[in-house]
Amino acid sequence: MQRPVSSLSLSPGVKMKLVNAGFQFTADLLHLKPLQLSKETSLTQQEALEVLQAVRREEGGGGGGGGGGGGAGAPPSLTALELLQKEEEMRSIVTFSSRLDAALGGGLPVGKTTEICGAPGVGKTQLCLQLAVDVQVPQCFGGLGGQAVYVDTEGSFLLQRVVDIAAAAVHHCSLLVEDDEQRVAMETFTVETILSNIFLVRCHDYVELLAEVHLLPDFLSEHPRVRLLAIDSVAFPFRLHFDDLSQRTRLLNGLAQRLIAMATGHGIAVAMTNQMTTRLSGGQSQLVPALGESWGHAPTIRLLLHWAGSRRMAAIFKSPDHRGATVQYQITSEGFRDVDQSEQPPSKRPRTQTVESSGSQRDASC
Amino acid sequence: MVVLREGMCPGLDEALVRDLRAADIKTVEDVVSSDIEELAQRCSVSYKALFAIRRVLLAQHTAFPVSGADLYEELLSSTAILSTGNPSLDKLLDSGLYTGEITELSGGPGSGKSQVCFGVAVHISYQLKQSVIFLDTTGGLTASRLLQMLQAETSSTEEQASIGGGSVKAVIVDSVSAVISPLLGGKQNEGMSLMIQVAGVLKTLAKDFNVAALVTNHVTRSGSGEVQPGLGVSWSPIPRTRILLERVERAAPASHSSLRSATLIKSSRQGGTTRLLRIHSQIQLGETFWALLSSSGSASVCVAEAAS
């Protein structure tokens, strides 16, 4: 089967000139020199050179080099057995809530996109901050020892809160120190280093967010230790003043694909937060995640944080390799934690949640 | 428009191509549609040579008719029906996935499309001992889930590791809409043509190599609020059979039931009268489904991750 020219990744003007000159398949282009091509198709020399490079890459590439994202050419194929081996090497980011980790199979998986949706104040930002600290836990303690990129679109990144969470994490790890290796690791795991390993980006509207996501692959290549990309939140810039909904859907789909490419290509975990909106169906209203039906397909895993009375619950709504499950959690001054069983028996008695004092910012309302 | 190149047919050498170019004959269409006598005089080439070249070019580029009986014979001998591993899904699909055709599974997020694809891949790979090519565009393919499905049925690691070694019988694309829907609409005028190209390639693949193509699609809400498969009206004639998967709504919306319902939306075989296009069938996509599908040699499933 021959490959048509229009399936190469070139600009539409170039493709049109090629087709008008009669070149339908890449096989026709293989044996041409750039000068000949530019004369026949009235392309500039530079464009002709690019076209021929693209064609040669397609023919020569195939199963060979070049990982997932970026660049033309077929991505390499693996057998399921090889994929299994690769997966066993990839670890997860613990959330410090052991029940949620158990439900997720170890924590937030690396190499996949996860969406955290919930009503305002339920703890999405807190979970993101916790993950940004947790990804840095040294490997000898079971963490990833990586860095984090935090994209903040709502302005809810509060430094003091991160300091509290980081201090609690350091304290928690220092209690676990058993041998010399861990002692050495603890010297590099301090609040200062934690803060220095979080790269914060502040985006004010959706254009900045899209631009940032475009530039991230280069950044990730320069900083290979990054293991988490947290976007808080994806919904906020896309819900403000967006008139053309079909354009929004297109942009979101493109964004989702780029994030998936980054997650698999660079081996990072992508966590995004989403807001909730109300859907009216037949006289009844229901809280559903925002950004529409097609956005629901974008993240690989969906976590729904909701209130059940006065308790906070986390539900796994969509996951390809784990059953749906609901666990309870709480937000303490130390961060995102399990509900302590001894204190809180499952009764109807209203619970007092110890909500963090210094600035738990309520997420922007729907 | 096929450009004339030397070596395309015997007798068409570089000198002749240049002469023809000089007479403004650049493509095969020009050769076929022009007057040979006049052309022979203009280019000072022999009439016989040109006539022979034209005959060869015509023969190269025509499609030959096939008699209905031959076609039927060929279809009977080459089409295979691949069972999906789940009896009720097979019944919905008229006994399984047909090779040479595209079957589409659409559904909302979390409705089970990827899970059904995994199950089918695992079943074909182990039970039927054939290879499967799995194109994953969503990042949702986890080999550990495939292994889980495999282990539920056969716990012997020897069986698990045995190489299937059969030819490729199925191509599963999960999902085709994730990479195509960013291209559709708006000011981009290529999206539609790229989508139809992908459809054309899939169909030709299915027919020429005798494989069953299974694709997944997302859903959108129509004007009246009804759920319908995505990618629009242009995509709808492409798959031969379409199935819509939905979560079965229980009383408490946050409860996690593993029950899903599959509805046949379009089929060229089912439905006696022209009105009967919807056939509902509840299938249990719980543990029993996984148990039925879980026996497969994972080594013979090929996986390719595609990012747009």
Boltz contact constraints between the chains, C-beta under 6 A:
constraints:
  - contact:
      token1: [A, 7]
      token2: [B, 197]
      max_distance: 6.0
  - contact:
      token1: [A, 12]
      token2: [B, 190]
      max_distance: 6.0
  - contact:
      token1: [A, 22]
      token2: [B, 1]
      max_distance: 6.0
  - contact:
      token1: [A, 22]
      token2: [B, 3]
      max_distance: 6.0
  - contact:
      token1: [A, 22]
      token2: [B, 27]
      max_distance: 6.0
  - contact:
      token1: [A, 68]
      token2: [B, 305]
      max_distance: 6.0
  - contact:
      token1: [A, 68]
      token2: [B, 307]
      max_distance: 6.0
  - contact:
      token1: [A, 69]
      token2: [B, 307]
      max_distance: 6.0
  - contact:
      token1: [A, 75]
      token2: [B, 305]
      max_distance: 6.0
  - contact:
      token1: [A, 75]
      token2: [B, 306]
      max_distance: 6.0
  - contact:
      token1: [A, 77]
      token2: [B, 302]
      max_distance: 6.0
  - contact:
      token1: [A, 77]
      token2: [B, 304]
      max_distance: 6.0
  - contact:
      token1: [A, 78]
      token2: [B, 303]
      max_distance: 6.0
  - contact:
      token1: [A, 79]
      token2: [B, 299]
      max_distance: 6.0
  - contact:
      token1: [A, 79]
      token2: [B, 302]
      max_distance: 6.0
  - contact:
      token1: [A, 80]
      token2: [B, 143]
      max_distance: 6.0
  - contact:
      token1: [A, 80]
      token2: [B, 146]
      max_distance: 6.0
  - contact:
      token1: [A, 80]
      token2: [B, 298]
      max_distance: 6.0
  - contact:
      token1: [A, 80]
      token2: [B, 301]
      max_distance: 6.0
  - contact:
      token1: [A, 80]
      token2: [B, 303]
      max_distance: 6.0
  - contact:
      token1: [A, 81]
      token2: [B, 298]
      max_distance: 6.0
  - contact:
      token1: [A, 81]
      token2: [B, 299]
      max_distance: 6.0
  - contact:
      token1: [A, 83]
      token2: [B, 143]
      max_distance: 6.0
  - contact:
      token1: [A, 83]
      token2: [B, 303]
      max_distance: 6.0
  - contact:
      token1: [A, 84]
      token2: [B, 143]
      max_distance: 6.0
  - contact:
      token1: [A, 87]
      token2: [B, 143]
      max_distance: 6.0
  - contact:
      token1: [A, 87]
      token2: [B, 144]
      max_distance: 6.0
  - contact:
      token1: [A, 112]
      token2: [B, 139]
      max_distance: 6.0
  - contact:
      token1: [A, 246]
      token2: [B, 185]
      max_distance: 6.0
  - contact:
      token1: [A, 247]
      token2: [B, 186]
      max_distance: 6.0
  - contact:
      token1: [A, 250]
      token2: [B, 182]
      max_distance: 6.0
  - contact:
      token1: [A, 250]
      token2: [B, 185]
      max_distance: 6.0
  - contact:
      token1: [A, 250]
      token2: [B, 186]
      max_distance: 6.0
  - contact:
      token1: [A, 253]
      token2: [B, 181]
      max_distance: 6.0
  - contact:
      token1: [A, 253]
      token2: [B, 182]
      max_distance: 6.0
  - contact:
      token1: [A, 254]
      token2: [B, 182]
      max_distance: 6.0
  - contact:
      token1: [A, 257]
      token2: [B, 308]
      max_distance: 6.0
  - contact:
      token1: [A, 260]
      token2: [B, 139]
      max_distance: 6.0
  - contact:
      token1: [A, 261]
      token2: [B, 307]
      max_distance: 6.0
  - contact:
      token1: [A, 264]
      token2: [B, 139]
      max_distance: 6.0
  - contact:
      token1: [A, 264]
      token2: [B, 305]
      max_distance: 6.0
  - contact:
      token1: [A, 293]
      token2: [B, 220]
      max_distance: 6.0
  - contact:
      token1: [A, 293]
      token2: [B, 221]
      max_distance: 6.0
  - contact:
      token1: [A, 294]
      token2: [B, 218]
      max_distance: 6.0
  - contact:
      token1: [A, 296]
      token2: [B, 109]
      max_distance: 6.0
  - contact:
      token1: [A, 297]
      token2: [B, 109]
      max_distance: 6.0
  - contact:
      token1: [A, 297]
      token2: [B, 218]
      max_distance: 6.0
  - contact:
      token1: [A, 300]
      token2: [B, 139]
      max_distance: 6.0
  - contact:
      token1: [A, 300]
      token2: [B, 140]
      max_distance: 6.0
  - contact:
      token1: [A, 315]
      token2: [B, 254]
      max_distance: 6.0
  - contact:
      token1: [A, 317]
      token2: [B, 110]
      max_distance: 6.0
  - contact:
      token1: [A, 318]
      token2: [B, 109]
      max_distance: 6.0
  - contact:
      token1: [A, 318]
      token2: [B, 110]
      max_distance: 6.0
  - contact:
      token1: [A, 320]
      token2: [B, 114]
      max_distance: 6.0
  - contact:
      token1: [A, 320]
      token2: [B, 140]
      max_distance: 6.0
  - contact:
      token1: [A, 320]
      token2: [B, 142]
      max_distance: 6.0
  - contact:
      token1: [A, 321]
      token2: [B, 142]
      max_distance: 6.0
  - contact:
      token1: [A, 321]
      token2: [B, 145]
      max_distance: 6.0
  - contact:
      token1: [A, 324]
      token2: [B, 256]
      max_distance: 6.0
